[in-house]
């Protein structure tokens, strides 16, 4: 809870808005931009921001969720919001930033502002670990570094904090000036400048100039000397500069670097003395981020010996919240490396998004360094869990147990993780969603390992943030009011079933489509409430379709008549979808059957046509553009004829993923989004979409092969000069096709492409790793954002759809938010 609260009249004054007040003294505690993610609704202020979707469309949702305070730029019908306060402004995002900037200005504390191309979040989290012994710190949760994320983070400052650490990311020019006004940093940290995220800028120089705006008039700036020339800083009026360098003289000059058993030893000159530190990681990104943190500590007066001691204890930053299959049909949400209020709220929203289990359990450790008294802290946490309808709370730690009286419902407490693990067999976890969230010292990864379903080490990681990004990319191309039907057939293109459907439902797509009734039944049983179209409705499944309120696609007179015959005489207006064949010649009514369709539909009131659609043959093929236009125009004519004859309007849709970009003027009432959700669309620039799925495995064994020895079945893997092979845990039973054998397929180990050797086996295959330093347990990438599914498809002359859908269900899926 904020130490400083503002009434709605004060808020109106801050943003220079016009207040329509039901209660002008109403106090504001929480700022909200998403009607689905609401904590403390009665003291929340909702901002109707126009982003991928216009926030004004969700005013009623927010009001129904008990919010009574709104900032808008269009006043709604106040008769529908009789107990609400409204503030009218020209720009709601600007108003959010103004309020947070005003709040930041109430606190005279040092604030570290971090920006750069890479490493912002890691450096922020490491600085939090390094300075926690000395300060009560407020930091931005996760990677909340955007035009919306920054003000929401800064709003959390209260009078018990004496240091702030916030990161700032930008996509376009003129954004950083706005974030600087919110953060008001006194200390600046530039991580690095790279090509990453440069799409909105004409050059690296322009991007650097824009990022440096965060540091205007700061007391101190820490940076890598190779990234900035002093001439870049001359107009920023920075009081003091602190540079570090690995290749030349600086305030912190690295003079020696030695990798030691997975760690990295550094010697440097600082203030004319030789100092040293040990970073507990050996990858290049961690080394650079570690040196940045070392420089910050030294620049802020931490003794070199203390800096060395703390740096050596740095722990790995988990950048994501994972959803994994658990024991006894449970779903495990693993956020086992952090315990703070903002990230708890995010994790609880994700828990609430999962509808496959009614029982929702939270395993929670003590919270530290929150800036709140323990009594207020656990009272607030208990209220949050109750609001999010958590059914069971398991607390681990002496502090949370002491304040256990605040928690409602089923609850149990343990003094430490070891005691909980000893009691685990008696806790009876079964068919529930379990959120595991704890401070690092409690080692909750031990709990996660015990509760997670065991599997072999081949994993498909699905990035739900990336999928949301891709959905919003296509949504931004649509006209207002155009609906989205998301294709989740074939186990959501191999990515999972209800996990993906839950995400799409949460992000308010309008329809889902599956191939067969069983897929739709599984989604309904998992709590999906969206309408679901079944594309291949077999007569034997009509009972399941009706029982679970699924909507069949009808594509022939036979199927139409069969479905009508199956419906009871009491059925009225059962929703169906009519498919017209305009050239695919796979399924669908031919044009000469239109009159017969009309006669049959007009003769009954058992069914109601919810939509009419067609399937495009080659919307992503430039050579077929004229044919596609013939399909689209022919479809529009036939659909209009049906609508006129039936006397009512229905949803019309024809565009698939590639059609959205190539034939945008034919959006009609709805589009069908398929593989574009998963990051592949040859019709749009690659940087527009994010890779959703990463398939990875591990090395089981490494072998030295003598000259002329062979590898695999039938001695087809020949190594004339000998060499080294790695056997990895993926084979054709996992969906890695036999066509990838004999050097055709490529995988990636430590950033290096290696080829298969010999035949692909059922459960494993072999790679030629001659000349590489690899060992048992090393991670192997089958595909990711560098080695893409398009690359794999090209290797065996197929299409990306087949690569994704071939991944066996025995491959464990892990879903995560960054």
HELIX and SHEET records of a PDB file:
HELIX    1   1 UNK A    8  UNK A   15  1                                   8    
HELIX    2   2 UNK A   41  UNK A   43  5                                   3    
HELIX    3   3 UNK A   55  UNK A   58  5                                   4    
HELIX    4   4 UNK A   59  UNK A   64  1                                   6    
HELIX    5   5 UNK A   78  UNK A   80  5                                   3    
HELIX    6   6 UNK A   92  UNK A  104  1                                  13    
HELIX    7   7 UNK A  120  UNK A  131  1                                  12    
HELIX    8   8 UNK A  149  UNK A  154  1                                   6    
HELIX    9   9 UNK A  175  UNK A  183  1                                   9    
HELIX   10  10 UNK A  204  UNK A  211  1                                   8    
HELIX   11  11 UNK A  212  UNK A  215  5                                   4    
HELIX   12  12 UNK A  225  UNK A  227  5                                   3    
HELIX   13  13 UNK A  230  UNK A  233  5                                   4    
HELIX   14  14 UNK A  284  UNK A  299  1                                  16    
HELIX   15  15 UNK A  304  UNK A  312  1                                   9    
HELIX   16  16 UNK A  327  UNK A  329  5                                   3    
HELIX   17  17 UNK A  341  UNK A  353  1                                  13    
HELIX   18  18 UNK A  374  UNK A  387  1                                  14    
HELIX   19  19 UNK A  398  UNK A  402  1                                   5    
HELIX   20  20 UNK A  404  UNK A  406  5                                   3    
HELIX   21  21 UNK A  417  UNK A  423  1                                   7    
HELIX   22  22 UNK A  424  UNK A  426  5                                   3    
HELIX   23  23 UNK A  440  UNK A  442  5                                   3    
HELIX   24  24 UNK A  445  UNK A  451  1                                   7    
HELIX   25  25 UNK A  464  UNK A  475  1                                  12    
HELIX   26  26 UNK A  489  UNK A  493  1                                   5    
HELIX   27  27 UNK A  498  UNK A  506  1                                   9    
HELIX   28  28 UNK A  517  UNK A  525  1                                   9    
HELIX   29  29 UNK A  539  UNK A  541  5                                   3    
HELIX   30  30 UNK A  542  UNK A  547  1                                   6    
HELIX   31  31 UNK A  557  UNK A  566  1                                  10    
HELIX   32  32 UNK A  591  UNK A  593  5                                   3    
HELIX   33  33 UNK A  594  UNK A  602  1                                   9    
HELIX   34  34 UNK A  622  UNK A  624  5                                   3    
HELIX   35  35 UNK A  625  UNK A  646  1                                  22    
HELIX   36  36 UNK A  657  UNK A  662  1                                   6    
HELIX   37  37 UNK A  664  UNK A  666  5                                   3    
HELIX   38  38 UNK A  675  UNK A  678  5                                   4    
HELIX   39  39 UNK A  686  UNK A  688  5                                   3    
HELIX   40  40 UNK A  713  UNK A  715  5                                   3    
HELIX   41  41 UNK A  732  UNK A  734  5                                   3    
HELIX   42  42 UNK A  738  UNK A  740  5                                   3    
HELIX   43  43 UNK A  789  UNK A  795  1                                   7    
HELIX   44  44 UNK A  800  UNK A  805  1                                   6    
SHEET    1   A 2 UNK A   6  UNK A   7  0                                        
SHEET    2   A 2 UNK A  27  UNK A  28 -1                                        
SHEET    1   B 5 UNK A  18  UNK A  20  0                                        
SHEET    2   B 5 UNK A  85  UNK A  88 -1                                        
SHEET    3   B 5 UNK A  69  UNK A  72  1                                        
SHEET    4   B 5 UNK A  44  UNK A  47  1                                        
SHEET    5   B 5 UNK A  30  UNK A  32  1                                        
SHEET    1   C 9 UNK A 137  UNK A 139  0                                        
SHEET    2   C 9 UNK A 163  UNK A 167  1                                        
SHEET    3   C 9 UNK A 110  UNK A 115  1                                        
SHEET    4   C 9 UNK A 187  UNK A 190  1                                        
SHEET    5   C 9 UNK A 220  UNK A 224  1                                        
SHEET    6   C 9 UNK A 241  UNK A 245  1                                        
SHEET    7   C 9 UNK A 252  UNK A 260  1                                        
SHEET    8   C 9 UNK A 263  UNK A 270 -1                                        
SHEET    9   C 9 UNK A 273  UNK A 279 -1                                        
SHEET    1   D13 UNK A 410  UNK A 414  0                                        
SHEET    2   D13 UNK A 392  UNK A 396  1                                        
SHEET    3   D13 UNK A 359  UNK A 365  1                                        
SHEET    4   D13 UNK A 432  UNK A 437  1                                        
SHEET    5   D13 UNK A 331  UNK A 335  1                                        
SHEET    6   D13 UNK A 321  UNK A 325 -1                                        
SHEET    7   D13 UNK A 812  UNK A 817 -1                                        
SHEET    8   D13 UNK A 459  UNK A 463  1                                        
SHEET    9   D13 UNK A 693  UNK A 705 -1                                        
SHEET   10   D13 UNK A 723  UNK A 728 -1                                        
SHEET   11   D13 UNK A 765  UNK A 768 -1                                        
SHEET   12   D13 UNK A 752  UNK A 756 -1                                        
SHEET   13   D13 UNK A 746  UNK A 749 -1                                        
SHEET    1   E10 UNK A 410  UNK A 414  0                                        
SHEET    2   E10 UNK A 392  UNK A 396  1                                        
SHEET    3   E10 UNK A 359  UNK A 365  1                                        
SHEET    4   E10 UNK A 432  UNK A 437  1                                        
SHEET    5   E10 UNK A 331  UNK A 335  1                                        
SHEET    6   E10 UNK A 321  UNK A 325 -1                                        
SHEET    7   E10 UNK A 812  UNK A 817 -1                                        
SHEET    8   E10 UNK A 459  UNK A 463  1                                        
SHEET    9   E10 UNK A 693  UNK A 705 -1                                        
SHEET   10   E10 UNK A 779  UNK A 783 -1                                        
SHEET    1   F 8 UNK A 651  UNK A 653  0                                        
SHEET    2   F 8 UNK A 607  UNK A 614  1                                        
SHEET    3   F 8 UNK A 574  UNK A 580  1                                        
SHEET    4   F 8 UNK A 551  UNK A 554  1                                        
SHEET    5   F 8 UNK A 531  UNK A 534  1                                        
SHEET    6   F 8 UNK A 511  UNK A 514  1                                        
SHEET    7   F 8 UNK A 483  UNK A 487  1                                        
SHEET    8   F 8 UNK A 670  UNK A 673  1                                        
SHEET    1   G 2 UNK A 710  UNK A 711  0                                        
SHEET    2   G 2 UNK A 717  UNK A 718 -1                                        
END                                                                             
